[in-house]
Amino acid sequence: MVPQWFQKCKDFLKEMLPSLSGSNKRILLAKLSKEVGRGGATLVARTFQVSRNTIAKGRQEVESGVAKADRFHERGRLRAEEKLPGLLKDIQAIIDGQSQTDPSFKTEKLYTRLIVKEIRKQLIQEKGYTDKELPTFQTINTKVNGLGYTLKKVKKAKPFKKIEQTDAIFSKLKEIHEEAKNQSNVVRISIDTKDRVKIGDFSRGGFSRVALRAADHDFSKTFVTPFGILDVTADQVALSFTRTKVTADFMVDEIERYWINSGYAANKAIDTILINSDNGPENNSRRTQFIKRMVEFAARYEVKVILAYYPPYHSKYNPIERVWGRLEQHWNGELLRNEETVYAFAQTMTWKGKHPVISVVEQVYETGKKLNKKAMDAYETWIDRDAVIGKWLVTLLPEKCKKALDLGFSP
């Protein structure tokens, strides 16, 4: 017969049991079931909603006088990426080339039209996994979303215009990007100048967890202009800030600075640099000062330079644009009251787990510099424009570029 004290103490015991450790809890339940007598284990298990195995384990601990260690860390299943350490990287490699950025650049997410079934199929066919070792479709879907890819079919934003060569340019870009990916002697970078950043108590349209009051007008004469280099090969970002105009000389100086500081200049195994950019006024292949400086760069560092431009109205496909999206998202909930705040937020931003390299350029560059027609005609003999897309793909060979220096076309 169940003792009356058991009924009276039941509610009290239910309240106190969760505060006990595993071993103490088991021992108490085991002693309690023993006091109840026959059927005690079943009654105690049902009353306190525990397993009879737990009570049996407690009795063993009472009889032996030795508490058993609780190995909670061994419970549950390992995460998919713990069992397959390269899984996330392989998933990313498969869908990176088949994704597009948010056309509005309001988020940093990528949109992919690949369904999970296709991703799983390519993991088996291209990455060597077996069907048995791969996780379920639902798990892969969770991992894809966790990597920042939204499994959602979206339409690409339609460009305002499309020139006759647009398709040919993209076809050529895809070809040279694939070639560069498989060559250890090639470094691919993406460059761009961001819109000027106004300095002051102005709202940038973001959200903040603390109350902030912005000025009711955003007129300002104080600003800084960021110039960015995304090293696609090393997943590294370098951001340079200036208070003045970003000129052709500024851009080439920053490319040269990055080439040296990153160690590429000293690495003789690297002999080619592929530069992606839009067709901006200061860096297009008809900008005489930019071409002059890039010819000098190729000759000085004995490196082959490939200038690969995106077509007009399609600059959003330039990889550096994703960095600008990330930067805007990082600081749009703050008031950029001074330059130091701008630089601090730029420094704390991350791109694929890495902080960018930040520099402030104090030098004031002369605007409007250009070569005369005679000089540019000479340079044209040392640069190679693509036979199909012309000015959108330019190659500078160091052997030819050295001739420019030998004939006196030096800085």
PAKE-603236 format. One record per residue: x, y, z of N, C-alpha, C in turn; residue in one letter. Coordinates in steps of 0.2 Angstrom, whole numbers. Atoms other than C-alpha are relative to their C-alpha. Example, Ala and Ser with C-alpha at 12.3 -4.5 7.8 and 13.67 -1.06 7.14 Angstrom:
<rs>
> n_X,n_Y,n_Z,ca_X,ca_Y,ca_Z,c_X,c_Y,c_Z,resn
> 4,-6,0,62,-22,39,4,6,0,A .
> -4,-6,-1,68,-5,36,-4,5,3,S .
</rs>
This chain:
<rs>
> n_X,n_Y,n_Z,ca_X,ca_Y,ca_Z,c_X,c_Y,c_Z,resn
> 4,-6,0,0,0,0,4,6,0,M .
> -4,-6,0,6,17,-4,0,4,6,V .
> 0,-4,-6,11,27,11,-3,6,-1,P .
> 3,-6,1,1,42,15,5,6,-1,Q .
> -5,-6,1,17,53,16,2,1,-7,W .
> -2,-1,7,20,49,-2,-5,5,-4,F .
> 5,-4,3,4,57,-7,1,8,2,Q .
> -1,-6,-3,7,72,4,6,4,-3,K .
> -6,-3,2,25,75,-2,1,0,-8,C .
> -1,1,8,22,72,-21,1,7,-3,K .
> -1,-6,4,19,90,-26,6,4,2,D .
> -7,-3,-2,34,96,-15,6,-3,-4,F .
> -5,3,3,45,83,-23,0,2,-8,L .
> 0,-2,7,39,88,-41,4,6,-1,K .
> -2,-6,0,44,105,-37,8,0,1,E .
> -7,0,-2,61,101,-30,5,-4,-5,M .
> -4,5,4,67,87,-42,4,3,-5,L .
> -4,-3,6,72,98,-57,6,4,2,P .
> -6,-3,-2,85,107,-46,6,-4,2,S .
> -6,5,-2,95,91,-42,3,-2,-6,L .
> -4,2,6,109,85,-53,-2,-7,-2,S .
> 2,7,3,107,69,-63,1,-6,5,G .
> -1,6,-5,115,57,-50,-4,1,6,S .
> 4,-1,-6,106,65,-35,-7,-1,-1,N .
> 7,1,2,90,65,-44,-2,-8,0,K .
> 1,7,0,92,46,-48,-1,-3,6,R .
> -1,3,-6,97,41,-31,-7,1,4,I .
> 6,-1,-4,82,50,-23,-6,-4,-3,L .
> 5,4,3,70,42,-35,0,-7,2,L .
> -1,7,-2,77,25,-32,-2,-1,7,A .
> 2,1,-7,76,27,-13,-8,0,1,K .
> 7,-1,0,58,33,-15,-4,-6,-2,L .
> 3,6,2,53,18,-25,1,-6,4,S .
> -1,5,-5,61,7,-13,-5,0,6,K .
> 4,-1,-5,51,14,1,-7,-1,-1,E .
> 7,1,2,35,13,-8,-1,-8,0,V .
> 1,7,0,38,-6,-10,-2,-3,-7,G .
> 1,3,6,31,-17,-23,-4,5,-5,R .
> 2,-4,5,27,-8,-39,2,7,1,G .
> -2,-7,-1,36,7,-33,3,3,-6,G .
> -4,-3,6,47,9,-48,-5,3,-5,A .
> 5,-2,5,32,10,-60,-4,6,3,T .
> 4,-6,-3,22,22,-48,5,6,0,L .
> -4,-6,0,37,34,-46,2,2,-7,V .
> -1,-2,6,41,34,-64,-6,3,-3,A .
> 6,-3,3,23,38,-69,-1,7,3,R .
> 2,-6,-4,21,51,-55,5,6,-2,T .
> -5,-6,1,37,61,-59,3,0,-7,F .
> -1,0,8,37,57,-78,8,-1,-1,Q .
> -7,2,1,54,48,-78,0,-7,-3,V .
> 0,7,2,60,32,-86,1,-5,6,S .
> -1,5,-5,60,16,-76,8,-2,0,R .
> -7,1,1,78,14,-83,4,5,5,N .
> -4,-5,-4,83,30,-74,-1,-2,8,T .
> 1,2,-7,76,23,-57,5,-7,1,I .
> -4,6,0,85,6,-61,8,2,1,A .
> -7,-3,0,101,16,-64,2,3,7,K .
> 0,-3,-7,98,25,-47,1,-5,5,G .
> -1,5,-5,97,9,-38,7,-3,0,R .
> -7,2,1,113,3,-45,5,4,4,Q .
> -4,-5,-3,121,19,-39,0,-1,8,E .
> 1,1,-8,113,16,-21,4,-6,2,V .
> -3,7,-2,119,-2,-20,8,0,-1,E .
> -7,0,1,137,2,-27,3,6,4,S .
> -3,-5,-3,139,18,-18,4,5,-4,G .
> -4,-4,5,147,26,-34,-5,3,-5,V .
> 4,-3,5,138,39,-44,3,0,-7,A .
> -3,1,7,139,37,-63,0,7,-3,K .
> -1,-7,3,145,52,-73,-5,1,-5,A .
> 5,-1,5,132,60,-84,4,3,-6,D .
> -4,-2,6,139,62,-102,-5,3,-4,R .
> 5,-3,5,127,74,-109,3,3,-6,F .
> -3,-2,7,139,80,-122,0,-5,-5,H .
> 0,5,5,138,63,-130,-7,-1,-3,E .
> 7,0,2,119,65,-132,-1,3,-7,R .
> 2,-3,7,111,69,-149,4,-2,-5,G .
> -4,1,6,117,68,-166,5,5,-2,R .
> -5,-5,3,132,77,-174,-3,4,-5,L .
> 2,-4,6,129,91,-185,3,-2,-6,R .
> -3,2,6,131,88,-203,7,2,-2,A .
> -7,-3,2,146,99,-205,5,-3,5,E .
> -5,3,-5,154,90,-190,2,-7,-3,E .
> -1,7,3,152,73,-199,4,1,-6,K .
> -3,-1,7,157,80,-216,3,7,0,L .
> -3,-7,0,169,95,-213,0,4,-6,P .
> 0,-4,6,170,100,-231,-7,1,-3,G .
> 7,-1,3,151,100,-234,-2,7,-1,L .
> 3,-7,1,147,118,-232,4,4,-5,L .
> -4,-3,6,162,123,-243,-2,-2,-7,K .
> 2,3,6,157,111,-256,-7,3,-3,D .
> 6,-3,2,139,117,-256,1,7,-3,I .
> -1,-7,2,145,135,-257,3,0,-7,Q .
> -3,0,6,156,131,-272,-5,-2,-6,A .
> 5,3,5,142,122,-281,-5,6,-2,I .
> 6,-5,2,129,137,-280,3,7,-1,I .
> -3,-7,1,141,152,-280,0,2,-8,D .
> 0,-2,7,142,152,-299,-7,0,-3,G .
> 7,0,3,123,150,-301,-4,4,4,Q .
> 4,-4,-4,117,163,-290,1,8,-2,S .
> 0,-7,1,113,182,-291,-1,4,6,Q .
> 1,-4,-6,113,196,-279,-6,3,0,T .
> 6,-3,-1,98,205,-273,0,6,-5,D .
> 0,-5,5,94,217,-288,0,7,3,P .
> 1,-6,-3,89,231,-276,6,2,4,S .
> -5,-1,-4,105,229,-266,-2,2,7,F .
> 3,-1,-7,94,231,-250,3,-5,5,K .
> -2,5,-4,101,215,-243,7,-3,-3,T .
> -7,3,2,118,206,-244,-1,-8,-3,E .
> 1,7,2,109,189,-248,1,-1,-7,K .
> 0,2,7,111,179,-264,-6,-4,-1,L .
> 6,4,2,97,171,-273,2,-5,-5,Y .
> -2,6,5,99,154,-281,-6,-3,-2,T .
> 6,4,3,87,145,-292,1,-7,0,R .
> -1,7,-1,95,128,-288,-5,-3,5,L .
> 4,3,-5,83,117,-279,5,-5,4,I .
> -5,4,-4,90,106,-265,1,-7,-3,V .
> -1,7,3,87,90,-275,6,1,-5,K .
> -5,-1,4,99,97,-288,7,1,3,E .
> -6,-1,-4,112,103,-275,3,-7,2,I .
> -2,7,-2,112,85,-268,3,-4,-5,R .
> -2,3,6,114,78,-285,7,2,-2,K .
> -7,-3,2,129,89,-289,5,-2,6,Q .
> -5,2,-5,137,85,-272,2,-7,-1,L .
> -2,7,2,137,66,-277,4,0,-6,I .
> -3,0,6,142,69,-295,7,4,0,Q .
> -6,-4,1,155,83,-293,5,0,6,E .
> -4,-1,-6,161,82,-275,2,-7,3,K .
> -2,7,-2,162,63,-273,-4,-3,6,G .
> 4,2,-5,149,61,-259,-4,-6,-2,Y .
> 5,6,1,138,45,-257,-7,2,2,T .
> 6,-2,-2,120,46,-256,-2,-2,7,D .
> 1,2,-7,121,37,-239,2,4,5,K .
> -3,-5,-5,132,49,-231,-2,7,1,E .
> 2,-7,0,124,65,-236,-7,0,4,L .
> 6,-1,-5,110,72,-224,-6,1,-5,P .
> 6,-1,4,92,74,-229,-1,6,-4,T .
> 1,-6,4,85,87,-241,-2,6,4,F .
> 2,-6,-4,78,97,-227,6,3,4,Q .
> -6,-2,-3,95,97,-218,4,5,-5,T .
> -4,-4,5,104,103,-234,-4,7,-1,I .
> 4,-6,0,90,116,-236,2,5,5,N .
> -2,-4,-6,94,123,-219,7,2,0,T .
> -7,-2,0,113,123,-222,0,6,-6,K .
> 0,-5,6,110,133,-239,-3,7,3,V .
> 3,-6,-3,99,146,-230,5,3,5,N .
> -5,-2,-5,112,147,-216,6,3,-3,G .
> -6,-3,4,126,151,-229,-2,7,-3,L .
> 2,-6,3,116,166,-234,-3,0,-7,G .
> 3,1,6,108,159,-249,-8,-1,1,Y .
> 7,1,-1,89,161,-250,-2,-4,-6,T .
> 3,4,5,81,147,-260,-6,3,-3,L .
> 6,-4,3,69,158,-270,2,2,-7,K .
> -1,-2,7,67,161,-288,-2,7,-1,K .
> 1,-7,1,68,179,-292,2,2,-7,V .
> -2,-3,6,69,189,-308,6,5,1,K .
> -6,-5,0,85,199,-312,-3,6,-2,K .
> 2,-6,2,82,217,-312,2,2,-7,A .
> -1,-2,7,80,223,-330,4,6,-1,K .
> -4,-6,1,94,235,-335,-4,5,-5,P .
> 4,-6,4,88,252,-343,1,-1,-7,F .
> -1,1,7,97,248,-359,5,-6,-1,K .
> -5,6,1,107,234,-367,3,2,-7,K .
> -4,-1,6,120,237,-380,1,-6,-4,I .
> -1,6,5,123,226,-395,5,-5,3,E .
> -5,5,-2,138,218,-387,-1,-3,7,Q .
> 1,2,-7,131,215,-370,1,-8,1,T .
> -1,7,-1,129,196,-372,7,-3,-2,D .
> -7,2,1,146,194,-380,5,2,5,A .
> -5,-2,-5,154,203,-366,-1,-5,6,I .
> 1,5,-5,146,192,-353,2,-7,-1,F .
> -2,6,3,150,177,-363,8,-1,1,S .
> -8,0,-1,169,182,-363,2,1,7,K .
> -2,-1,-7,169,187,-345,-1,-7,4,L .
> 1,7,-3,162,170,-340,6,-5,-2,K .
> -6,4,2,176,162,-350,6,1,3,E .
> -6,-1,-3,190,171,-343,0,0,7,I .
> 0,1,-8,184,170,-325,1,-7,1,H .
> -1,7,-1,183,151,-327,7,-2,-1,E .
> -7,1,1,201,151,-334,4,2,6,E .
> -4,-3,-5,207,162,-320,-1,-4,7,A .
> 1,4,-6,199,151,-306,4,-6,0,K .
> -4,6,0,209,136,-311,8,1,-1,N .
> -7,-1,1,226,145,-313,3,3,6,Q .
> -3,-3,-6,237,148,-298,4,6,-1,S .
> -4,-5,2,247,161,-307,-4,7,-1,N .
> 5,-6,2,232,173,-309,-3,3,6,V .
> 4,-3,-6,225,185,-296,-5,4,-3,V .
> 6,-4,2,208,192,-299,-3,5,5,R .
> 3,-5,-4,202,208,-292,-6,4,-3,I .
> 5,-4,2,187,219,-293,0,7,3,S .
> 0,-7,-3,187,238,-291,-6,4,-2,I .
> 5,-5,2,175,252,-290,0,6,5,D .
> 0,-6,-5,172,269,-282,-7,1,2,T .
> 7,-1,-3,157,271,-271,-2,7,0,K .
> 2,-7,-1,146,286,-270,2,3,6,D .
> -3,-4,-5,152,300,-259,-5,-2,7,R .
> 4,1,-7,147,297,-240,0,6,4,V .
> 1,-6,-3,140,312,-232,2,-1,8,K .
> -2,0,-7,147,316,-215,-5,5,4,I .
> 4,-4,-4,135,322,-202,-6,-4,4,G .
> 6,4,-4,119,318,-191,-5,-1,-5,D .
> 5,2,5,110,311,-206,-2,-7,0,F .
> 2,7,0,99,296,-207,1,-3,-6,S .
> -2,4,6,104,282,-219,-5,-5,-1,R .
> 6,4,1,87,274,-218,0,-7,4,G .
> -1,6,-4,93,260,-206,-4,0,6,G .
> 3,1,-7,87,254,-189,5,-1,5,F .
> -4,0,-6,95,256,-172,-3,-3,6,S .
> 3,3,-7,92,247,-155,0,6,5,R .
> 0,-6,-4,95,264,-147,-3,6,-3,V .
> 3,-6,3,86,280,-149,5,5,-3,A .
> -4,-5,4,94,291,-162,-4,5,-3,L .
> 3,-6,3,89,308,-168,4,3,-6,R .
> -3,-3,6,94,313,-186,-2,7,-1,A .
> 1,-7,2,95,330,-193,-6,0,-5,A .
> 6,0,4,79,335,-203,2,1,-7,D .
> -3,-1,6,90,340,-218,7,-4,-1,H .
> -6,4,1,104,330,-226,5,4,-4,D .
> -5,-4,3,113,345,-234,7,0,3,F .
> -7,0,-4,132,343,-231,5,2,-6,S .
> -6,-1,4,148,349,-239,6,-4,2,K .
> -5,4,-3,158,337,-229,-1,-7,-2,T .
> 1,7,2,160,319,-237,7,-3,-1,F .
> -6,4,2,173,305,-240,-3,-4,-6,V .
> 2,5,5,173,294,-255,4,-6,0,T .
> -3,6,-1,177,276,-253,2,-3,-7,P .
> -2,4,6,187,266,-267,2,-7,3,F .
> 0,7,-2,186,247,-265,4,-4,-5,G .
> -3,5,4,197,233,-271,-2,-7,4,I .
> 2,7,-3,189,215,-268,5,-5,-4,L .
> -4,5,2,202,202,-270,-4,-7,-1,D .
> 5,6,0,191,188,-277,4,-6,1,V .
> -4,6,-1,206,176,-277,1,-2,8,T .
> -2,1,-7,210,178,-258,-6,2,5,A .
> 6,-2,-4,192,184,-252,2,6,5,D .
> -3,-5,-4,201,200,-245,-3,7,-3,Q .
> 2,-7,2,194,218,-246,5,5,3,V .
> -4,-6,-2,204,234,-246,-4,6,-2,A .
> 4,-6,1,195,251,-244,5,6,1,L .
> -3,-7,0,203,268,-247,-5,6,0,S .
> 5,-6,-1,195,284,-242,4,7,-2,F .
> -3,-6,2,198,301,-249,-5,6,0,T .
> 4,-6,0,191,319,-247,-1,3,-7,R .
> 0,-3,7,194,323,-265,-2,-5,-5,T .
> 2,4,6,190,316,-282,4,-6,-1,K .
> -4,6,1,195,298,-286,1,1,-8,V .
> -2,-1,7,205,300,-302,3,-6,-2,T .
> -4,5,2,214,288,-313,6,-2,3,A .
> -6,1,-4,230,291,-304,-1,-3,7,D .
> 2,2,-6,222,288,-288,-1,-8,0,F .
> 2,7,0,215,271,-293,6,-4,-1,M .
> -6,4,1,231,265,-300,5,0,5,V .
> -4,0,-6,241,270,-285,-3,-5,5,D .
> 3,5,-5,229,260,-274,1,-7,-2,E .
> -1,7,2,230,245,-285,7,-2,1,I .
> -7,2,-1,249,246,-284,1,-1,7,E .
> -1,1,-8,248,248,-265,-2,-6,2,R .
> 2,6,-2,238,233,-264,4,-6,-2,Y .
> -5,5,3,249,223,-276,6,-1,4,W .
> -6,0,-4,264,227,-265,-2,-3,7,I .
> 1,2,-7,256,225,-247,-3,-7,0,N .
> 3,7,0,247,209,-252,5,-5,-1,S .
> -6,5,1,264,201,-256,0,-3,-7,G .
> 0,3,6,259,198,-274,6,2,-4,Y .
> -6,-2,4,273,209,-281,6,-4,1,A .
> -6,3,-2,286,199,-272,0,-8,-2,A .
> 2,7,2,278,182,-278,1,-1,-7,N .
> -2,1,7,287,177,-294,-5,-5,-4,K .
> 5,5,3,274,163,-297,-6,3,-2,A .
> 6,-4,3,260,176,-300,2,5,-5,I .
> -2,-4,6,262,184,-317,-6,3,-3,D .
> 6,-2,3,244,189,-321,-5,3,5,T .
> 5,-3,-4,232,201,-314,-6,2,-4,I .
> 6,-1,4,214,201,-320,-5,5,4,L .
> 4,-5,-4,204,217,-315,-7,1,-3,I .
> 7,-1,2,185,218,-316,-2,7,2,N .
> 3,-6,-2,177,235,-316,-5,2,-5,S .
> 5,-2,4,163,245,-323,4,5,-5,D .
> -3,-4,5,166,257,-338,0,7,2,N .
> 0,-6,-3,168,272,-327,4,5,-4,G .
> -4,-5,4,175,289,-334,7,0,2,P .
> -7,-1,-2,191,288,-324,4,-7,-1,E .
> -3,7,1,195,269,-328,-1,-4,-6,N .
> 2,4,6,188,264,-345,6,0,-4,N .
> -6,1,4,200,258,-358,1,5,-5,S .
> -2,-5,5,199,274,-368,2,6,4,R .
> -3,-6,-4,204,285,-353,8,0,0,R .
> -8,1,1,222,289,-358,4,0,6,T .
> -5,0,-6,229,293,-341,0,-7,4,Q .
> 1,7,-3,222,276,-334,4,-5,-4,F .
> -4,5,4,229,266,-348,8,1,0,I .
> -7,-1,-1,246,275,-347,3,-3,6,K .
> -2,3,-6,247,271,-329,0,-7,1,R .
> 0,7,0,242,253,-331,6,-3,-4,M .
> -6,2,4,255,251,-345,6,0,4,V .
> -6,0,-4,268,257,-333,0,-5,6,E .
> 0,5,-5,262,246,-319,2,-7,-3,F .
> -2,7,3,263,230,-331,7,0,-1,A .
> -7,0,2,281,235,-336,4,0,6,A .
> -4,0,-6,287,239,-318,0,-6,4,R .
> 0,6,-4,281,223,-310,0,-6,-4,Y .
> -1,6,5,283,212,-326,-6,-5,1,E .
> 6,4,-1,265,206,-324,-5,2,-6,V .
> 6,0,6,251,203,-338,-6,3,4,K .
> 6,-4,-2,236,215,-335,-5,-2,-5,V .
> 6,1,4,219,210,-341,-5,4,3,I .
> 5,-5,-2,206,224,-340,-7,-3,-3,L .
> 6,3,3,189,215,-341,-6,5,3,A .
> 6,-5,-2,174,228,-340,-7,-3,-1,Y .
> 7,2,1,156,225,-337,-3,5,-5,Y .
> 3,-5,5,144,232,-350,-4,5,3,P .
> 3,-5,-3,135,248,-347,-7,-2,3,P .
> 6,2,-4,120,247,-335,0,-7,3,Y .
> -1,7,-3,126,230,-329,5,0,6,H .
> -6,0,-5,139,236,-316,-2,-4,6,S .
> 2,3,-6,129,228,-302,3,-7,0,K .
> -3,7,0,137,211,-308,7,0,2,Y .
> -7,0,-2,154,217,-303,0,-2,7,N .
> 0,2,-7,158,208,-287,1,5,6,P .
> -1,-5,-6,164,223,-277,-7,3,2,I .
> 6,-3,-1,146,229,-278,-3,-3,6,E .
> 2,3,-6,142,216,-265,3,2,6,R .
> -4,-3,-6,155,223,-253,-4,7,2,V .
> 3,-6,-1,146,240,-255,-7,-1,4,W .
> 7,2,-4,129,232,-250,1,-2,7,G .
> -1,2,-7,137,224,-235,2,6,4,R .
> -2,-5,-3,145,240,-230,-6,5,2,L .
> 6,-4,-2,128,250,-231,-4,-3,5,E .
> 4,3,-5,119,237,-221,4,0,7,Q .
> -4,0,-6,133,237,-208,-1,7,4,H .
> 0,-6,-3,132,256,-205,-6,4,-1,W .
> 5,-5,2,115,262,-211,-5,1,6,N .
> 4,-2,-6,107,262,-193,4,5,5,G .
> -3,-5,-4,120,274,-187,1,7,-3,E .
> -1,-6,2,124,292,-188,8,1,-1,L .
> -7,-1,2,141,295,-197,2,7,1,L .
> -1,-7,-2,145,311,-187,7,3,-2,R .
> -6,-2,2,163,312,-192,4,-6,-4,N .
> -3,5,4,176,303,-202,3,-6,4,E .
> -3,6,-4,183,293,-188,-6,-5,1,E .
> 5,5,-1,166,285,-186,-1,-4,-7,T .
> 1,3,7,165,281,-205,6,-5,0,V .
> -5,4,1,182,273,-204,0,-6,5,Y .
> 1,5,-5,178,263,-188,-5,-5,-2,A .
> 5,4,3,162,256,-196,3,-4,-6,F .
> -3,4,6,172,251,-212,4,-5,3,A .
> -5,4,-3,185,243,-201,-3,-6,3,Q .
> 3,6,-4,173,232,-191,-5,-4,-5,T .
> 4,4,4,163,226,-206,4,-6,-2,M .
> -3,7,1,167,208,-211,-2,-2,-7,T .
> 1,3,6,168,200,-228,3,-7,0,W .
> -2,7,0,168,181,-228,4,-1,6,K .
> -3,1,-6,174,182,-210,6,4,1,G .
> -6,-4,-1,188,195,-213,-2,7,0,K .
> 1,-7,0,189,213,-209,4,3,-6,H .
> -3,-3,5,194,224,-223,7,4,2,P .
> -6,-4,-2,211,233,-224,-2,8,-2,V .
> 3,-7,1,207,252,-222,6,5,0,I .
> -5,-5,1,218,267,-228,-4,6,-1,S .
> 2,-7,1,215,286,-228,5,3,-5,V .
> -5,-3,4,223,294,-243,0,8,0,V .
> 0,-7,-1,228,312,-239,2,4,-6,E .
> -2,-4,6,236,316,-256,-6,3,-4,Q .
> 5,-3,4,226,328,-267,3,-1,-7,V .
> -1,1,7,226,322,-285,-2,5,-5,Y .
> 2,-5,5,226,333,-300,-5,-3,-5,E .
> 5,3,4,211,331,-311,1,2,-7,T .
> 0,-2,7,209,332,-330,7,-2,-3,G .
> -6,2,4,226,324,-334,-1,-5,-5,K .
> 1,5,6,227,315,-351,5,1,-5,K .
> -5,0,5,238,311,-365,-2,3,-6,L .
> 2,-3,7,238,320,-382,-1,-6,-5,N .
> 2,6,5,232,310,-397,7,-4,-2,K .
> -6,3,2,250,307,-403,3,-5,5,K .
> -2,5,-5,255,299,-387,-4,-6,1,A .
> 4,5,-1,240,289,-385,0,-5,-6,M .
> -1,5,6,242,282,-403,6,-4,1,D .
> -6,4,-2,259,276,-397,-2,-6,5,A .
> 2,5,-5,251,267,-382,-4,-5,-3,Y .
> 5,5,3,238,259,-393,4,-6,-4,E .
> -4,5,3,252,250,-402,2,-6,5,T .
> -3,5,-5,257,241,-386,-6,-3,5,W .
> 5,3,-4,240,236,-379,-4,-4,-5,I .
> 4,5,4,229,222,-386,-8,0,2,D .
> 7,0,-1,210,224,-388,-3,-6,-3,R .
> 3,6,3,199,209,-390,-3,1,-7,D .
> 2,0,7,195,205,-408,-8,1,-1,A .
> 8,0,1,176,203,-404,-3,6,4,V .
> 3,-5,-4,172,215,-390,4,6,1,I .
> -4,-6,0,186,227,-392,1,3,7,G .
> -2,-4,-6,187,240,-378,-2,-3,7,K .
> 2,3,-7,178,229,-365,5,-5,2,W .
> -5,5,-2,193,217,-364,7,2,-3,L .
> -6,-2,2,210,224,-365,6,-4,4,V .
> -6,4,-3,227,214,-362,6,5,-1,T .
> -6,-4,0,243,223,-357,6,-5,1,L .
> -5,5,-1,258,211,-360,7,4,3,L .
> -6,-4,-2,274,217,-350,5,1,-5,P .
> -6,-1,5,286,214,-364,-2,6,-5,E .
> 2,-5,4,276,226,-375,0,7,4,K .
> 1,-6,-4,273,238,-361,7,3,2,C .
> -7,-2,-2,292,239,-357,2,5,-6,K .
> -2,-4,5,294,247,-374,-2,7,1,K .
> 2,-7,-1,284,262,-369,5,4,5,A .
> -5,-3,-4,296,265,-355,7,1,-3,L .
> -6,0,3,311,262,-366,0,6,-5,D .
> 0,-5,5,305,275,-379,-2,7,4,L .
> 1,-6,-4,303,288,-365,-7,2,2,G .
> 7,-2,-2,284,287,-362,-1,-2,8,F .
> 0,1,-7,287,286,-343,-3,5,4,S .
> 3,-6,-4,280,296,-329,4,6,0,P .
</rs>
